Amino acid sequence: MSASLIEAFSKLVGAEHVLTGMFAAPHYKDKRGVYSGNALAVVFPADTNQVSAVVSFCTSNRIAIIPQGGNTSLCGASVPLADFDRKLYAHQVVINLSRMSSIRSIDAVNYTMTVEAGCTLAQVRDIAVQNNRLFPLGLTAIDTSCEIGGNLSTNAGGIGVLRYGNMRDLVLGLEVVLPDGRIWNGLRRLRKDNTGYDLKHLFIGAEGTLGIITAAVLKLFPQPVSQATACIALRDPAAAVSLFAHLRSTCGDRISAFEIVSRPCLDLVLQHIPDTCEPFKQSYQWMVITELADVLNVPLEAALRSALSSFTEGAEEYLITSNKDQSASWWNLRKFISEAQKIDGISIKHDVSVPVSQVPTFIELADAALKLEFPGVRIVAFGHIGDGNIHYNASMPEPVKNAPFLAHSNKVNRIVYDIVAQLDGSISAEHGIGQLKREKINSYKSALELELMRGIKHTLDTQGLMNPGKVI
Amino acid sequence: MSASLIEAFSKLVGAEHVLTGMFAAPHYKDKRGVYSGNALAVVFPADTNQVSAVVSFCTSNRIAIIPQGGNTSLCGASVPLADFDRKLYAHQVVINLSRMSSIRSIDAVNYTMTVEAGCTLAQVRDIAVQNNRLFPLGLTAIDTSCEIGGNLSTNAGGIGVLRYGNMRDLVLGLEVVLPDGRIWNGLRRLRKDNTGYDLKHLFIGAEGTLGIITAAVLKLFPQPVSQATACIALRDPAAAVSLFAHLRSTCGDRISAFEIVSRPCLDLVLQHIPDTCEPFKQSYQWMVITELADVLNVPLEAALRSALSSFTEGAEEYLITSNKDQSASWWNLRKFISEAQKIDGISIKHDVSVPVSQVPTFIELADAALKLEFPGVRIVAFGHIGDGNIHYNASMPEPVKNAPFLAHSNKVNRIVYDIVAQLDGSISAEHGIGQLKREKINSYKSALELELMRGIKHTLDTQGLMNPGKVI
């Protein structure tokens, strides 16, 4: 049976584009090594019609579909399930979009480009630059491996959200292969279109559970030419939030990044990453790195200096530069936090958001609750404070204590997420739900909202074959 | 029967908040005087629970619901149908949200405010200013009468879209009474939340066909302090589009407006609106008014001058000012076009969009086709060229010829919309569908997209009682 199915896929896309066995194995496990499953095959369609044909075949044969791009999901959204109810379907297949990597068109005057789902983010950014434009999404470590289809399906975030929005905000139109194999051409290149329900927003952030995004019209932006960076030592997160509100009202939307770094993050980076150094002579508990960028040649250093000198609510010390090397050396202190943590050991991670004004309360309450329950716990808190999005990770600094601590991850999660919920926050700000938080959202979303989501899922994916076991 | 239903509504919201007969009549006809219908009553709930109770009652009694705010719809979306199939439902009722006009909260640090659907746009803008913030949506003539619920339900646009986006882009969360009367609390104040399908986007722009929006969390922005305006005479629309691309790449997103005005518009304004005058000594065919705004005190006049002096593709002459009176006098030439047209007589109007790069082709093709078919026709084309959104109106200058011309409106519409479709455009850029274009979209949207829309409508509004006969 499996063999004949694989043969059928081979007929649809060519035998050399169907991987099985050990060649397929890397596609069955996630990047973090947490999730792995098995499938009939990994199928690599060449174009939208082939995606459509493969999906139609799966639908007719009750085969579950796992859409996959660069397979960089942090929540197990892009790999087959390890186990599933065989009464629902008999097989799983991975449809990998990586072969669909054409830039279909670029319109510099309309500030748009139409790209296929398998383009990598780095490729899209490069082509934009070649056309004197900016595509602002940036995920640093994975730009060269993550793909646009995945960026769309997870509504990707990152440092640039503050200025340019999430991936959802960077899209004008989509092409989607629906769960029944039909192709929806919603590749609009329009800034304004009020002709009914805006269907594209259903598929963005749906993690492939409502269809397979095959192409998209992306918004482009002018390229900034001037830039200035500040590194600011602050009393506490409350000072950071006040500073952000102050900077926004004085410098406006030319703030292209505003990231907070706590002392434990900095210590880990200084310890594990070569060529990094403390920015100030003194060792402060909290630090913000912020950047202004402008397409005009304007004196941004002066703007930062003026804004910072008029800020009186808790800045201990600050440095400003428009030198790229100096700026890069500060940014390394932020960008290498994940890497430094990984070297140091495993931690219990949270990607949460609350209203920006509530970040200080969140950190205060979560720190207090965890320290009470787990004396000696180390909190590594950092991230996109300008979006209210904090990466909040907990571990025990001594390896011997960390293993038993990790066994309490459910309890740690509950403590953190309950505080997030109490502050009207989100338990997944940018990484998505996937398999990782599929059960957890049941405790943090209203029954009505889950019912609405299931209703929409059922309307679009009647047979429930599109990335089952993820999100909902 | 009707009397007992009206009594039931009175019990739910108080007798003084249920209008019937001549008191209700103004709510049964649209602002333009094109659509009018009849209903049992206009019911004015005081809060979300009352909306929920009224909707539940309607659902149990098969009464169709027309959600209404300021009743400023340009497409008949907010009034009862003149005629309907009584096999589907026996009665209609208007639920007017105007009493729900509380600002529930404002969080200047989070740059958000939570408002009820019945707040007027002017009220929201004023409260933002009082908190040293900007709410950027502006619809000039109707700011004091249109309401936030309607702005959301029609995904309102206007001049500020270029810089700040449509209403859809200005919202973080919604509260909605669903067609079965249940209340969905999606009032999130988060910049990032990737926990499943983003349901709010379904209700925005749905013109009340999927539920009644009762409250929203709106995004606020810093207030600009510096400003400069340019009035530029241009060879043709192609020059205007090139100029826009050039300005965006040199001045960036501080362009807060970029509007095109053609000679016939200008002539109408100069003829009918007192205290208006030609900006240049010479009489040019095309003109753009653009504005830069910034929260920093920067020399925007100089920026405009530098950008315009380096533009070589068809600017005939230009004027720049940062004087508010001078700027206002130029803006009046744009803002009074609709008024001047109305005084001049009736015309066949279109609110269309195409990719920005295609605007010149659209105007060229549509002008040629209409002039061929209707010699002597006057085209009044103007609007948001930076968004690709043109208000494209046709009439005969001599009143005696205009009446017979108006009888050809179907043909005129078809000529214009077919060209829009050919250029991948939209037949309703910002005004919506309502009753006006409900049939027309069947020719311009794919059968699959309409099927998806109907599927979603049926999932949320099983009985089809929520603003029936509008949109889909």
Interface residues (C-beta under 8 A of the other chain):
Chain A: D107 A108 V109 N110 Y111 T112 N132 T154 N155 G157 V161 N166 R168 D169 L178 R182 W184 N185 G186 R188 R189 L190 R191 K192 D193 N194 T195 G196 Y197 D198 L199 H201 L202 I204 G205 A206 L210 F221 P222 Q223 P224 V241 S242 F244 A245 R248 S249 T250 C251 G252 D253 R254 D294 V295 L296 V298 A303 S353 V354 P355 V356 S357 Q358 H384 D387 G388 N389 D424 G425 S426 I427 S428 A429 E430 H431 G432 I433 K437 I441 Y444 K445 S446 L448 E449 L452 M453 G455 I456 K457 H458 T459 L460 V471 I472
Chain B: D107 A108 V109 N110 Y111 T112 N132 T154 N155 G157 V161 N166 R168 D169 L178 R182 W184 N185 G186 R188 R189 L190 R191 K192 D193 N194 T195 G196 Y197 D198 L199 H201 L202 I204 G205 A206 L210 F221 P222 Q223 P224 V241 S242 F244 A245 R248 S249 T250 C251 G252 D253 R254 D294 V295 L296 V298 A303 S353 V354 P355 V356 S357 Q358 H384 D387 G388 N389 D424 G425 S426 I427 S428 A429 E430 H431 G432 I433 K437 I441 Y444 K445 S446 L448 E449 L452 M453 G455 I456 K457 H458 T459 L460 V471 I472
